Amino acid sequence: MTLFKTRQPFRDGYEPDTIVARDETISKLTSVFQEFVDGFCVPHLFVRGDQGTGKRTVIHHVLTLAEQAVETEIEVITIDCGEHDSLYKIYLELAYRLCEDDYPRGTHQMDLEEAIFQEMSDPGVTWYILLENLEALGKDNLPFHELQDGLSEYGTDHTECGIIGISNSTGLHDHLSGDVLHKPYMFTVKTNPYQATELREILQQHAEVAFIDDGFCEPAIQLCAAIIGQQTGSAADALQLLELAGYVASHSTDADQVTETHVQTAKESLHSLRLHTTFTQELNPKEQLLCTIIAAHTEVDEKPVSTESLVEEYQEHCGSFDLTSVKKRRLEQLIVNLREKRLVSTQDQNIGRSGGMWSVHETPSSRLILRSADITSGRFTRLLRKYDVSLDHLKNPDEVDIEEFLSNDWSSENIDVDLQQLNFYPT
């Protein structure tokens, strides 16, 4: 028996009608946009904070409030920098979404800039380019300056466009140039991890929409909030734990609501789910392939792999994933990104002047990474077979089946409930 009316409140991109537990951040952003509402220039923003601290939610909320207060329409174009990981790729994606003419790969960047910003020339529309996962571009390639210069060069008197960058890396702020930070109408905002009391408020709000009547108990909500409040303070993690507890309860005999016991059981599988989420949602395709190769060596060879071997093996397999080859320096940056997400560890080897120095890499979570890769696509499954990874040993019978949990099959009987019927969104 499923205890869910809908799992939508646990999905990435779900935005409740009322934002709770972020009053201070909303107040600061409202002040930032007040000058725009009063008729001044469009503000630019850099918003940083750990994952799951409400960055995207509050931005969309404040943009909605701003649109209600001005006479123009606000159009937001969201670009995932994890997928479009260079300024040129960002411009290509913008041209694809905005322009009627076709601008294929190879088009000169200045031609893309001119087409994009002139297409935005509309007195009835204010545009926002929202760059998510900004850290994927690298600390030396943050595009605020270039985008603002392109806007100044090719925009018209009727072009109103703001740039918003969102980063899960709080340290990225230190790499913004002074020219960017001190430009007029450039603002920075930091979101902090949630406290347990704030998480409880968020969980309560989402649970009332997600579960059937009396489908959860208050102590279960409190326990989820307490666990995540101590660990990460991430609303995403807290919601993930609650959904996982709902899965456990739905598979328990005669359970009619989510209880503390189900939360405790779900907690044991939370690390596996987090790692899968990191692999599938936070890594770009090149990082996924590289991470999988490192994990395969850790699992099968039980020893780390050198950077030189990784370069060779990446070049060997990247074509099977429709990825371009990378040079050693770029691959080393990808490894740094994996280390920052605590997926990979690196050791420097030195055998003296004659032997030189090199680096080797391994992962403390090889089984979980390989399991996530296997679930992600058949291409990874074929790659794991090439490395002689035993796929049958990747599953842990004591953990929740992540693949089944992520599917809708087990909750299909109630998954399609219309949210308007729940009186959550205005009709």
Backbone hydrogen bonds in HBPLUS format (Angstrom, degrees):
<---DONOR---> <-ACCEPTOR-->    atom                        ^
c    i                          cat <-CA-CA->   ^        H-A-AA   ^      H-
h    n   atom  resd res      DA  || num        DHA   H-A  angle D-A-AA Bond
n    s   type  num  typ     dist DA aas  dist angle  dist       angle   num
A0212-ILE N   A0003-LEU O   2.91 MM 209  5.73 157.9  1.96 147.6 149.3     1
A0005-LYS N   A0210-ALA O   2.60 MM 205  5.43 167.0  1.62 149.8 154.7     2
A0006-THR N   A0210-ALA O   3.19 MM 204  4.98 161.0  2.22 134.0 137.0     3
A0010-PHE N   A0007-ARG O   3.00 MM   3  5.67 158.6  2.05 121.3 128.2     4
A0011-ARG N   A0008-GLN O   2.93 MM   3  5.21 168.5  1.95 119.9 122.9     5
A0014-TYR N   A0011-ARG O   3.14 MM   3  5.70 162.0  2.18 134.6 135.3     6
A0026-ILE N   A0022-ARG O   3.02 MM   4  6.18 166.6  2.03 158.5 162.8     7
A0027-SER N   A0023-ASP O   2.87 MM   4  5.98 154.2  1.94 146.0 153.5     8
A0028-LYS N   A0024-GLU O   3.05 MM   4  6.31 154.5  2.12 144.2 150.3     9
A0029-LEU N   A0025-THR O   2.96 MM   4  6.23 164.8  1.99 153.6 157.4    10
A0030-THR N   A0026-ILE O   2.81 MM   4  5.92 152.6  1.88 147.9 156.2    11
A0031-SER N   A0027-SER O   3.09 MM   4  6.30 151.2  2.17 142.0 148.7    12
A0032-VAL N   A0028-LYS O   3.06 MM   4  6.40 150.2  2.16 142.9 151.3    13
A0033-PHE N   A0029-LEU O   3.00 MM   4  6.29 155.9  2.06 150.5 155.7    14
A0034-GLN N   A0030-THR O   2.99 MM   4  6.03 118.1  2.39 137.2 152.6    15
A0034-GLN N   A0031-SER O   3.27 MM   3  5.08 145.2  2.40  93.4 103.4    16
A0037-VAL N   A0033-PHE O   2.95 MM   4  6.28 158.5  2.00 152.9 159.0    17
A0038-ASP N   A0034-GLN O   2.85 MM   4  6.12 140.2  2.01 141.6 153.3    18
A0040-PHE N   A0035-GLU O   2.85 MM   5  5.39 161.4  1.89 152.2 147.8    19
A0039-GLY N   A0036-PHE O   3.01 MM   3  5.20 160.7  2.04 107.3 112.5    20
A0044-HIS N   A0185-TYR O   2.65 MM 141  5.95 166.9  1.66 171.3 176.2    21
A0187-PHE N   A0044-HIS O   2.92 MM 143  6.19 155.9  1.97 145.3 152.3    22
A0045-LEU N   A0163-ILE O   2.87 MM 118  6.35 157.2  1.92 152.1 159.8    23
A0165-GLY N   A0045-LEU O   2.89 MM 120  6.25 159.8  1.93 148.0 152.5    24
A0046-PHE N   A0187-PHE O   2.88 MM 141  6.37 141.1  2.03 151.5 163.2    25
A0189-VAL N   A0046-PHE O   2.94 MM 143  6.34 156.1  2.00 153.4 157.1    26
A0047-VAL N   A0165-GLY O   2.79 MM 118  6.12 169.1  1.80 173.4 173.6    27
A0167-SER N   A0047-VAL O   2.95 MM 120  6.41 155.6  2.01 157.0 163.3    28
A0048-ARG N   A0189-VAL O   2.95 MM 141  6.43 159.6  1.99 161.4 166.5    29
A0191-THR N   A0048-ARG O   2.91 MM 143  6.40 156.3  1.97 155.0 162.9    30
A0049-GLY N   A0167-SER O   3.16 MM 118  6.61 140.1  2.33 154.4 166.1    31
A0235-ALA N   A0052-GLY O   2.73 MM 183  4.98 154.0  1.80 149.4 141.8    32
A0058-VAL N   A0054-GLY O   3.06 MM   4  6.06 171.4  2.06 152.4 154.2    33
A0059-ILE N   A0055-LYS O   3.15 MM   4  6.31 157.4  2.20 148.8 155.6    34
A0060-HIS N   A0056-ARG O   3.04 MM   4  6.22 173.1  2.05 155.5 156.6    35
A0061-HIS N   A0057-THR O   3.05 MM   4  6.19 153.1  2.12 143.7 151.9    36
A0062-VAL N   A0058-VAL O   2.91 MM   4  6.06 164.3  1.93 151.2 154.2    37
A0063-LEU N   A0059-ILE O   2.92 MM   4  6.12 159.2  1.96 153.0 159.4    38
A0064-THR N   A0060-HIS O   3.01 MM   4  6.13 149.7  2.10 140.7 148.4    39
A0065-LEU N   A0061-HIS O   3.04 MM   4  6.38 154.5  2.11 145.3 152.2    40
A0066-ALA N   A0062-VAL O   2.84 MM   4  6.09 156.6  1.89 149.4 156.0    41
A0067-GLU N   A0063-LEU O   2.92 MM   4  6.12 157.2  1.97 145.9 151.6    42
A0068-GLN N   A0064-THR O   3.15 MM   4  6.40 148.8  2.25 144.2 151.9    43
A0069-ALA N   A0066-ALA O   2.97 MM   3  5.12 140.3  2.13 100.8 112.8    44
A0073-GLU N   A0124-GLY O   2.97 MM  51  6.24 170.4  1.98 151.7 148.5    45
A0126-THR N   A0073-GLU O   2.73 MM  53  6.07 164.2  1.75 166.2 171.0    46
A0075-GLU N   A0126-THR O   2.87 MM  51  6.22 155.5  1.93 153.5 161.8    47
A0128-TYR N   A0075-GLU O   2.80 MM  53  6.18 138.3  1.97 162.5 166.3    48
A0077-ILE N   A0128-TYR O   2.82 MM  51  6.18 168.5  1.83 173.5 177.5    49
A0130-LEU N   A0077-ILE O   2.87 MM  53  5.93 164.8  1.89 145.0 150.1    50
A0079-ILE N   A0130-LEU O   2.80 MM  51  6.08 165.7  1.82 161.2 164.0    51
A0132-GLU N   A0079-ILE O   2.89 MM  53  6.14 158.0  1.93 157.2 164.3    52
A0083-GLU N   A0080-ASP O   3.04 MM   3  5.57 144.1  2.17 110.5 119.5    53
A0084-HIS N   A0080-ASP O   2.91 MM   4  6.15 166.7  1.93 151.4 156.0    54
A0081-CYS N   A0132-GLU O   2.93 MM  51  5.90 165.1  1.95 149.8 153.0    55
A0090-ILE N   A0086-SER O   3.00 MM   4  6.31 150.3  2.09 149.4 158.4    56
A0091-TYR N   A0087-LEU O   2.96 MM   4  6.30 158.0  2.01 151.7 157.0    57
A0092-LEU N   A0088-TYR O   2.92 MM   4  6.25 156.2  1.98 149.1 156.0    58
A0093-GLU N   A0089-LYS O   3.00 MM   4  6.20 158.6  2.05 145.7 150.7    59
A0094-LEU N   A0090-ILE O   2.94 MM   4  6.20 157.5  1.99 151.2 157.7    60
A0095-ALA N   A0091-TYR O   2.89 MM   4  6.09 162.4  1.92 152.8 157.3    61
A0096-TYR N   A0092-LEU O   2.95 MM   4  6.15 152.4  2.02 144.2 152.1    62
A0097-ARG N   A0093-GLU O   3.06 MM   4  6.28 151.9  2.14 145.2 151.8    63
A0098-LEU N   A0094-LEU O   2.87 MM   4  5.93 150.6  1.96 150.7 159.0    64
A0099-CYS N   A0095-ALA O   2.96 MM   4  5.27 156.3  2.01 133.6 141.4    65
A0107-THR N   A0104-PRO O   3.09 MM   3  5.98 153.6  2.17 146.0 147.8    66
A0111-ASP N   A0108-HIS O   3.04 MM   3  5.38 124.1  2.37 104.3 118.2    67
A0112-LEU N   A0108-HIS O   3.16 MM   4  6.59 150.3  2.25 149.0 157.8    68
A0113-GLU N   A0109-GLN O   2.91 MM   4  6.22 161.4  1.94 153.4 158.2    69
A0114-GLU N   A0110-MET O   2.98 MM   4  6.15 168.1  2.00 148.4 151.4    70
A0115-ALA N   A0111-ASP O   3.07 MM   4  6.18 163.9  2.10 144.0 148.5    71
A0116-ILE N   A0112-LEU O   2.93 MM   4  6.05 164.3  1.95 155.3 159.6    72
A0117-PHE N   A0113-GLU O   3.04 MM   4  6.14 174.5  2.05 160.3 160.4    73
A0118-GLN N   A0114-GLU O   3.08 MM   4  5.95 149.1  2.18 141.7 150.1    74
A0119-GLU N   A0115-ALA O   3.03 MM   4  6.00 142.0  2.18 134.6 144.6    75
A0120-MET N   A0116-ILE O   3.18 MM   4  6.50 131.5  2.42 137.9 150.6    76
A0121-SER N   A0118-GLN O   3.09 MM   3  5.15 160.5  2.13 104.5 109.4    77
A0122-ASP N   A0120-MET O   2.85 MM   2  5.77 112.9  2.31 117.8 100.9    78
A0122-ASP N   A0158-HIS O   3.19 MM  36  5.46 127.1  2.49 135.1 126.2    79
A0125-VAL N   A0122-ASP O   3.07 MM   3  5.55 173.2  2.08 122.6 124.2    80
A0127-TRP N   A0160-GLU O   2.84 MM  33  6.10 172.3  1.84 156.4 153.7    81
A0162-GLY N   A0127-TRP O   2.88 MM  35  6.31 155.8  1.94 145.7 150.6    82
A0129-ILE N   A0162-GLY O   2.93 MM  33  6.34 162.3  1.96 166.2 167.8    83
A0164-ILE N   A0129-ILE O   2.92 MM  35  6.15 170.3  1.93 159.9 158.5    84
A0131-LEU N   A0164-ILE O   2.74 MM  33  6.08 166.8  1.76 171.0 173.1    85
A0166-ILE N   A0131-LEU O   2.82 MM  35  6.05 161.8  1.85 171.1 165.5    86
A0136-ALA N   A0133-ASN O   3.02 MM   3  5.89 165.3  2.04 125.6 129.7    87
A0134-LEU N   A0166-ILE O   2.93 MM  32  5.80 178.3  1.93 157.3 156.9    88
A0137-LEU N   A0134-LEU O   3.09 MM   3  5.91 166.9  2.11 123.6 127.2    89
A0138-GLY N   A0135-GLU O   3.07 MM   3  5.49 155.4  2.13 110.9 118.2    90
A0141-ASN N   A0138-GLY O   3.05 MM   3  5.43 166.7  2.07 118.5 121.6    91
A0147-LEU N   A0143-PRO O   2.95 MM   4  6.02 169.4  1.96 162.4 165.4    92
A0148-GLN N   A0144-PHE O   2.92 MM   4  6.04 162.4  1.95 154.3 159.6    93
A0149-ASP N   A0145-HIS O   2.90 MM   4  6.07 152.7  1.98 146.0 154.0    94
A0150-GLY N   A0146-GLU O   2.87 MM   4  6.09 157.0  1.93 147.2 153.5    95
A0151-LEU N   A0147-LEU O   2.95 MM   4  6.16 152.4  2.03 143.9 151.4    96
A0152-SER N   A0148-GLN O   2.98 MM   4  6.23 154.4  2.05 143.4 150.0    97
A0153-GLU N   A0149-ASP O   2.86 MM   4  6.06 150.9  1.95 147.9 156.4    98
A0154-TYR N   A0150-GLY O   2.95 MM   4  5.97 168.1  1.96 152.0 154.5    99
A0155-GLY N   A0151-LEU O   2.87 MM   4  5.00 141.6  2.02 130.1 138.0   100
A0159-THR N   A0156-THR O   3.05 MM   3  5.14 167.6  2.07 110.8 112.7   101
A0172-LEU N   A0169-SER O   3.21 MM   3  5.63 163.6  2.23 111.9 116.9   102
A0174-ASP N   A0171-GLY O   3.14 MM   3  5.79 145.8  2.26 114.9 121.9   103
A0175-HIS N   A0172-LEU O   2.95 MM   3  5.49 159.3  1.99 116.3 123.1   104
A0176-LEU N   A0173-HIS O   3.17 MM   3  5.53 170.2  2.18 113.9 116.3   105
A0180-VAL N   A0177-SER O   3.09 MM   3  5.38 129.3  2.36 101.5 113.7   106
A0181-LEU N   A0177-SER O   3.05 MM   4  6.41 170.3  2.06 156.8 158.4   107
A0182-HIS N   A0178-GLY O   2.95 MM   4  5.85 153.2  2.03 148.6 153.7   108
A0183-LYS N   A0180-VAL O   3.25 MM   3  5.44 168.2  2.27 109.9 112.7   109
A0194-TYR N   A0233-GLY O   2.74 MM  39  4.56 158.8  1.78 139.9 132.3   110
A0198-GLU N   A0195-GLN O   3.06 MM   3  5.25 121.4  2.41 101.0 115.6   111
A0199-LEU N   A0195-GLN O   2.92 MM   4  6.26 158.6  1.97 155.9 162.7   112
A0200-ARG N   A0196-ALA O   2.92 MM   4  6.12 152.2  2.00 147.4 154.7   113
A0201-GLU N   A0197-THR O   3.30 MM   4  6.52 148.8  2.40 135.6 142.5   114
A0202-ILE N   A0198-GLU O   3.08 MM   4  6.44 156.0  2.14 149.4 155.6   115
A0203-LEU N   A0199-LEU O   2.84 MM   4  6.03 170.2  1.85 159.1 161.6   116
A0204-GLN N   A0200-ARG O   2.95 MM   4  6.01 159.9  1.99 144.8 150.6   117
A0205-GLN N   A0201-GLU O   3.17 MM   4  6.31 160.1  2.21 142.4 147.4   118
A0206-HIS N   A0202-ILE O   3.07 MM   4  6.38 161.2  2.11 153.9 158.2   119
A0207-ALA N   A0203-LEU O   2.78 MM   4  5.83 161.4  1.82 154.8 160.7   120
A0208-GLU N   A0204-GLN O   3.15 MM   4  6.22 155.0  2.22 147.7 152.2   121
A0209-VAL N   A0206-HIS O   3.14 MM   3  5.41 137.3  2.33 102.4 113.7   122
A0210-ALA N   A0206-HIS O   2.94 MM   4  6.14 158.5  1.98 151.9 158.9   123
A0211-PHE N   A0207-ALA O   3.03 MM   4  5.73 176.4  2.03 150.2 151.3   124
A0215-GLY N   A0212-ILE O   2.84 MM   3  4.92 134.7  2.05 143.4 133.8   125
A0258-VAL N   A0215-GLY O   2.79 MM  43  6.14 150.6  1.87 127.4 131.4   126
A0217-CYS N   A0258-VAL O   3.12 MM  41  6.22 143.1  2.27 162.8 162.9   127
A0220-ALA N   A0217-CYS O   3.09 MM   3  5.53 132.4  2.33 108.8 120.7   128
A0221-ILE N   A0218-GLU O   3.05 MM   3  5.16 116.4  2.47 101.4 116.5   129
A0222-GLN N   A0218-GLU O   2.98 MM   4  6.28 163.0  2.01 158.6 163.5   130
A0223-LEU N   A0219-PRO O   2.90 MM   4  6.04 152.6  1.98 143.0 150.0   131
A0224-CYS N   A0220-ALA O   3.04 MM   4  6.25 164.9  2.07 149.2 152.8   132
A0225-ALA N   A0221-ILE O   3.04 MM   4  6.27 164.8  2.06 151.8 155.9   133
A0226-ALA N   A0222-GLN O   2.91 MM   4  6.09 154.3  1.98 144.8 152.2   134
A0227-ILE N   A0223-LEU O   2.94 MM   4  6.10 165.6  1.96 156.9 159.6   135
A0228-ILE N   A0224-CYS O   3.12 MM   4  6.29 176.8  2.12 155.5 156.4   136
A0229-GLY N   A0225-ALA O   2.79 MM   4  5.68 147.4  1.90 140.5 151.1   137
A0230-GLN N   A0226-ALA O   3.18 MM   4  6.26 146.3  2.29 140.2 146.5   138
A0231-GLN N   A0227-ILE O   3.13 MM   4  6.36 140.8  2.29 136.8 148.1   139
A0232-THR N   A0228-ILE O   2.91 MM   4  5.63 137.9  2.09 141.1 151.7   140
A0233-GLY N   A0228-ILE O   2.80 MM   5  5.56 165.5  1.82 144.8 145.4   141
A0238-ALA N   A0234-SER O   3.04 MM   4  6.34 158.4  2.09 147.7 153.7   142
A0239-LEU N   A0235-ALA O   2.90 MM   4  6.07 163.0  1.93 152.5 156.5   143
A0240-GLN N   A0236-ALA O   2.95 MM   4  6.05 148.8  2.05 139.8 149.1   144
A0241-LEU N   A0237-ASP O   2.92 MM   4  6.17 154.1  1.99 148.1 154.3   145
A0242-LEU N   A0238-ALA O   3.02 MM   4  6.28 157.5  2.07 146.0 152.1   146
A0243-GLU N   A0239-LEU O   2.91 MM   4  6.10 161.3  1.94 148.9 153.8   147
A0244-LEU N   A0240-GLN O   2.93 MM   4  6.07 157.1  1.98 144.5 151.5   148
A0245-ALA N   A0241-LEU O   2.89 MM   4  6.11 151.1  1.97 144.9 153.0   149
A0246-GLY N   A0242-LEU O   2.92 MM   4  6.21 145.5  2.04 142.1 152.0   150
A0247-TYR N   A0243-GLU O   2.94 MM   4  6.31 144.0  2.07 144.8 154.6   151
A0248-VAL N   A0244-LEU O   2.97 MM   4  6.32 159.9  2.01 149.9 154.6   152
A0249-ALA N   A0245-ALA O   2.90 MM   4  6.12 163.1  1.92 149.1 153.7   153
A0250-SER N   A0246-GLY O   2.92 MM   4  6.01 152.7  1.99 140.5 148.2   154
A0251-HIS N   A0247-TYR O   3.12 MM   4  6.36 128.0  2.40 140.6 153.4   155
A0251-HIS N   A0248-VAL O   3.15 MM   3  5.24 140.1  2.31  98.4 109.7   156
A0252-SER N   A0249-ALA O   3.06 MM   3  5.01 161.9  2.10 103.8 108.9   157
A0263-VAL N   A0259-THR O   3.18 MM   4  6.58 150.4  2.28 145.1 153.6   158
A0264-GLN N   A0260-GLU O   2.95 MM   4  6.26 158.4  1.99 153.2 158.2   159
A0265-THR N   A0261-THR O   3.05 MM   4  6.33 155.2  2.11 146.6 153.1   160
A0266-ALA N   A0262-HIS O   2.89 MM   4  6.07 159.6  1.93 146.2 152.2   161
A0267-LYS N   A0263-VAL O   2.88 MM   4  6.06 145.7  2.00 147.2 156.6   162
A0268-GLU N   A0265-THR O   3.21 MM   3  5.66 139.2  2.39 106.6 115.8   163
A0269-SER N   A0266-ALA O   2.99 MM   3  5.48 147.6  2.09 113.0 122.2   164
A0270-LEU N   A0267-LYS O   3.21 MM   3  5.02 159.2  2.26  99.6 105.8   165
A0273-LEU N   A0269-SER O   3.19 MM   4  6.49 159.5  2.23 150.9 156.5   166
A0274-ARG N   A0270-LEU O   2.83 MM   4  6.04 158.5  1.87 153.0 159.3   167
A0275-LEU N   A0271-HIS O   2.95 MM   4  6.13 163.9  1.98 151.0 155.0   168
A0276-HIS N   A0272-SER O   3.00 MM   4  6.22 157.4  2.05 144.4 151.0   169
A0277-THR N   A0273-LEU O   2.90 MM   4  6.12 157.1  1.95 148.2 154.4   170
A0278-THR N   A0274-ARG O   2.84 MM   4  6.12 157.9  1.88 151.8 158.1   171
A0279-PHE N   A0275-LEU O   2.86 MM   4  6.09 163.5  1.88 152.8 156.9   172
A0280-THR N   A0276-HIS O   2.94 MM   4  6.09 165.4  1.96 153.0 156.5   173
A0281-GLN N   A0277-THR O   2.83 MM   4  5.58 154.5  1.90 147.3 154.0   174
A0282-GLU N   A0278-THR O   2.97 MM   4  4.89 146.8  2.08 122.9 131.9   175
A0287-GLU N   A0284-ASN O   2.99 MM   3  5.31 115.4  2.43 107.4 123.0   176
A0288-GLN N   A0284-ASN O   2.92 MM   4  6.21 156.4  1.98 158.4 166.3   177
A0289-LEU N   A0285-PRO O   3.09 MM   4  6.29 162.6  2.12 146.4 149.7   178
A0290-LEU N   A0286-LYS O   3.03 MM   4  6.23 168.8  2.04 150.9 154.1   179
A0291-CYS N   A0287-GLU O   2.84 MM   4  5.89 164.4  1.87 150.4 155.3   180
A0292-THR N   A0288-GLN O   2.99 MM   4  6.12 153.5  2.06 145.5 152.5   181
A0293-ILE N   A0289-LEU O   3.05 MM   4  6.32 155.8  2.10 150.8 156.8   182
A0294-ILE N   A0290-LEU O   3.07 MM   4  6.37 163.5  2.10 153.7 157.5   183
A0295-ALA N   A0291-CYS O   2.94 MM   4  6.14 160.3  1.98 147.1 152.9   184
A0296-ALA N   A0292-THR O   2.88 MM   4  6.05 151.4  1.96 146.7 154.3   185
A0297-HIS N   A0293-ILE O   3.17 MM   4  6.47 155.7  2.23 147.4 152.6   186
A0298-THR N   A0294-ILE O   3.03 MM   4  6.33 159.6  2.07 149.2 155.3   187
A0299-GLU N   A0295-ALA O   2.87 MM   4  6.02 158.3  1.91 150.8 156.4   188
A0300-VAL N   A0296-ALA O   2.91 MM   4  5.90 168.9  1.92 149.9 153.5   189
A0301-ASP N   A0297-HIS O   2.86 MM   4  5.12 134.4  2.07 126.5 140.7   190
A0305-VAL N   A0361-HIS O   2.89 MM  56  5.27 158.0  1.94 143.4 144.8   191
A0361-HIS N   A0305-VAL O   2.76 MM  56  5.27 152.4  1.84 136.8 144.2   192
A0310-LEU N   A0306-SER O   3.03 MM   4  6.32 155.2  2.09 147.4 154.8   193
A0307-THR N   A0359-SER O   3.14 MM  52  6.01 143.9  2.27 156.8 154.7   194
A0311-VAL N   A0307-THR O   2.93 MM   4  6.25 154.1  2.00 153.7 160.1   195
A0312-GLU N   A0308-GLU O   3.23 MM   4  6.52 164.0  2.26 147.6 150.7   196
A0313-GLU N   A0309-SER O   2.88 MM   4  6.11 167.9  1.90 156.1 159.7   197
A0314-TYR N   A0310-LEU O   2.77 MM   4  5.77 157.1  1.82 148.6 155.1   198
A0315-GLN N   A0311-VAL O   3.08 MM   4  6.22 166.4  2.10 147.7 151.4   199
A0316-GLU N   A0312-GLU O   3.02 MM   4  6.24 143.7  2.16 140.0 150.6   200
A0317-HIS N   A0313-GLU O   3.10 MM   4  6.29 148.6  2.20 145.9 152.1   201
A0318-CYS N   A0314-TYR O   2.85 MM   4  5.68 145.8  1.97 160.7 167.1   202
A0320-SER N   A0317-HIS O   3.07 MM   3  5.60 136.3  2.27 114.1 124.7   203
A0321-PHE N   A0318-CYS O   2.97 MM   3  5.31 150.5  2.06 108.5 117.9   204
A0323-LEU N   A0318-CYS O   3.01 MM   5  5.06 166.9  2.03 142.9 141.6   205
A0322-ASP N   A0319-GLY O   3.14 MM   3  4.95 164.4  2.16 106.4 107.7   206
A0331-LEU N   A0327-LYS O   2.99 MM   4  6.29 159.8  2.03 156.8 163.4   207
A0332-GLU N   A0328-LYS O   2.90 MM   4  6.14 151.4  1.99 150.3 157.9   208
A0333-GLN N   A0329-ARG O   3.19 MM   4  6.52 143.0  2.33 138.1 147.4   209
A0333-GLN N   A0330-ARG O   3.10 MM   3  5.09 122.4  2.44  93.4 107.9   210
A0334-LEU N   A0330-ARG O   3.04 MM   4  6.43 147.7  2.15 145.1 154.1   211
A0335-ILE N   A0331-LEU O   2.99 MM   4  6.34 149.4  2.08 146.5 154.8   212
A0336-VAL N   A0332-GLU O   3.03 MM   4  6.34 149.7  2.13 140.3 148.3   213
A0337-ASN N   A0333-GLN O   3.03 MM   4  6.38 154.5  2.10 146.1 152.3   214
A0338-LEU N   A0334-LEU O   3.05 MM   4  6.41 151.3  2.13 144.5 152.1   215
A0339-ARG N   A0335-ILE O   2.87 MM   4  6.19 149.7  1.96 149.3 158.1   216
A0340-GLU N   A0336-VAL O   2.94 MM   4  6.23 156.0  2.00 152.2 158.3   217
A0341-LYS N   A0337-ASN O   3.25 MM   4  6.54 136.7  2.44 137.7 148.2   218
A0343-LEU N   A0338-LEU O   3.00 MM   5  5.43 166.8  2.02 161.9 157.6   219
A0342-ARG N   A0339-ARG O   2.83 MM   3  4.80 157.2  1.88 107.4 112.8   220
A0345-SER N   A0362-GLU O   2.83 MM  17  5.60 166.8  1.85 162.0 165.4   221
A0362-GLU N   A0345-SER O   3.09 MM  17  5.60 157.7  2.15 153.8 160.3   222
A0347-GLN N   A0360-VAL O   2.96 MM  13  5.45 161.8  1.99 155.1 160.6   223
A0360-VAL N   A0347-GLN O   2.90 MM  13  5.45 159.3  1.94 155.6 162.4   224
A0349-GLN N   A0358-TRP O   2.61 MM   9  5.25 176.5  1.61 174.1 174.7   225
A0358-TRP N   A0349-GLN O   2.95 MM   9  5.25 152.9  2.02 142.2 151.0   226
A0351-ILE N   A0356-GLY O   3.42 MM   5  6.25 158.1  2.47 169.8 170.9   227
A0356-GLY N   A0352-GLY O   2.90 MM   4  5.93 144.4  2.03 155.2 164.4   228
A0369-ILE N   A0365-SER O   2.98 MM   4  6.15 162.0  2.01 160.5 166.2   229
A0370-LEU N   A0366-SER O   2.90 MM   4  6.05 167.4  1.92 156.2 159.6   230
A0371-ARG N   A0367-ARG O   2.91 MM   4  6.04 150.8  1.99 143.8 152.4   231
A0372-SER N   A0368-LEU O   2.96 MM   4  6.16 156.6  2.02 143.6 149.7   232
A0373-ALA N   A0369-ILE O   2.90 MM   4  6.19 156.2  1.95 149.6 156.5   233
A0374-ASP N   A0370-LEU O   2.90 MM   4  6.06 159.5  1.94 146.4 151.8   234
A0375-ILE N   A0371-ARG O   3.02 MM   4  6.26 152.9  2.09 146.9 153.7   235
A0376-THR N   A0372-SER O   3.00 MM   4  6.11 145.5  2.12 143.1 152.7   236
A0381-THR N   A0377-SER O   3.33 MM   4  6.72 153.0  2.41 139.8 147.5   237
A0382-ARG N   A0378-GLY O   2.96 MM   4  6.23 158.6  2.01 150.3 154.4   238
A0383-LEU N   A0379-ARG O   3.00 MM   4  6.26 152.1  2.08 142.8 151.1   239
A0384-LEU N   A0380-PHE O   2.85 MM   4  6.11 157.2  1.90 153.7 159.0   240
A0385-ARG N   A0381-THR O   3.14 MM   4  6.42 148.8  2.24 143.3 151.2   241
A0386-LYS N   A0382-ARG O   3.17 MM   4  6.50 146.0  2.30 141.4 150.2   242
A0386-LYS N   A0383-LEU O   3.05 MM   3  5.11 120.6  2.42  95.3 110.3   243
A0387-TYR N   A0383-LEU O   3.21 MM   4  6.62 137.3  2.40 141.3 152.6   244
A0387-TYR N   A0384-LEU O   3.12 MM   3  5.09 128.2  2.40  92.8 106.5   245
A0389-VAL N   A0384-LEU O   2.96 MM   5  5.31 172.9  1.96 153.5 151.7   246
A0388-ASP N   A0385-ARG O   2.99 MM   3  4.86 159.9  2.03 103.5 107.9   247
A0393-HIS N   A0390-SER O   3.20 MM   3  5.70 145.4  2.33 109.5 118.1   248
A0394-LEU N   A0391-LEU O   3.18 MM   3  5.41 164.8  2.21 109.1 113.6   249
A0399-GLU N   A0396-ASN O   2.98 MM   3  5.53 168.2  1.99 122.9 126.7   250
A0405-PHE N   A0401-ASP O   2.90 MM   4  6.14 165.0  1.92 157.7 162.8   251
A0406-LEU N   A0402-ILE O   2.92 MM   4  6.07 155.9  1.98 150.7 155.7   252
A0407-SER N   A0404-GLU O   3.08 MM   3  5.17 142.7  2.22 100.7 111.8   253
A0411-SER N   A0408-ASN O   3.18 MM   3  5.53 143.6  2.32 107.5 117.6   254
A0412-SER N   A0409-ASP O   3.48 MM   3  5.19 170.2  2.49 105.2 104.4   255
A0414-ASN N   A0411-SER O   3.35 MM   3  6.23 156.9  2.40 122.7 126.4   256
A0421-GLN N   A0418-ASP O   2.97 MM   3  5.48 139.5  2.14 111.0 121.6   257
A0422-LEU N   A0419-LEU O   2.98 MM   3  5.18 148.7  2.08 102.6 112.5   258
A0423-ASN N   A0420-GLN O   3.16 MM   3  5.38 165.4  2.18 110.3 112.8   259
